[in-house]
Amino acid sequence: MKHMKLTKIFAATAASFCLMGASGGAHADPSYPNKPVRIVVPYAPGGTTDILARIVGNKLGAILKQTFIVENRPGAGGAVGSSFAAKQPADGYTLVMVVESSHAVNPNVYAKTPYDPVKDFDPISNLADVPNVLVVNPSFPARDLPALVKELKANPEKYAFGSSGNGGLSHMNGELFLKTTGTKMLHTPYKGLGPALTDLMAGQIQVVFDNIPSSSSLIQANRIRPLAVAAKKRLKILPNVPTYAEAGLAPMNNPSWFGIGAPAGTPAPILAKLNSAVKQALESPDVVEAIEKQGAIPDYTTRKEFADLIKSSNDHWKKVVIDINFTKL
């Protein structure tokens, strides 16, 4: 009789553990994080994704009392780093920057990607909305957007624009620009926007479709010149630069989103803890100031809101790819 009672107790205990596992690790390690956490950035150092990862990562480290290390793994428009992150243990110690280029553009411009932007990742939160900016080498003859279009039409394929890589967001923005304006430029892909901006300043290329954070300091130093920004209204840091909408290119007037996620299967309590920490970070005056100083807009979201944003953005770029007759890579 006693043996039967003990058997029932063990069975009930085992069932309890099974339920906890099925609920996404309801009792995941409460001490998380108890060792360094890495944030995989699928782009080269110096770009927008890298800058935002470091700003928010430093604050997450202070909030969660653990070191957050940024690890750059550039290549294939964000596919190399994203694919790497998707294959890492889902234990909360590898996070990844989930951004519009790698998680909404790539799936629509590549015939096949080595990762699924939805199934292979658990969204944590968006971090910031980032206005795009069209920048040129200071020696470029055009001083404004209409003049740029006129120059490009007069000299088709004489000039080149650089991007973060084939199929990346900056590349697609360039292709959308060419389609919308009826102009032609050569495309020069790089492993990230940092190297592209270096060549822009050196005059190796003439145009880059960038994001404000990675271009901001160079613009302020007059090393590159902005002609238009993608934003709802003119930016405080660039009051004399018109939006694409003001310049008559409304299809280009969409800011980009930059968020953070984890490999699929990461325990729900860890994701919730990270989402809460991100919320606290984005409410911190020093983080807000650092992000806004880059020309970006802090944007905390719930996990569901971020998942919905990823889906709607995928739908948008699917339509764009069709509209511009882009041949998948």
Secondary structure, 3 states (H helix, E strand, C coil): CHHHHHHHHHHHHHHHHHHHHHCCCCCCCCCCCCCCEEEEECCCCCCHHHHHHHHHHHHHHHHHCCCEEEEECCCHHHHHHHHHHHCCCCCCCEEEEEEHHHHHHHHHHCCCCCCCCCCCEEEEEEEEEECEEEEECCCCCCCCHHHHHHHHHHCCCCCEEEECCCCCHHHHHHHHHHHHHCCCCEEEECCCHHHHHHHHHHCCCCEEEEEHHHHHHHHHCCCCEEEEEECCCCCCCCCCCCECCCCCCHHHCCCEEEEEEEECCCCHHHHHHHHHHHHHHHCCHHHHHHHHHCCCEECCCCHHHHHHHHHHHHHHHHHHHHHCCCCCC
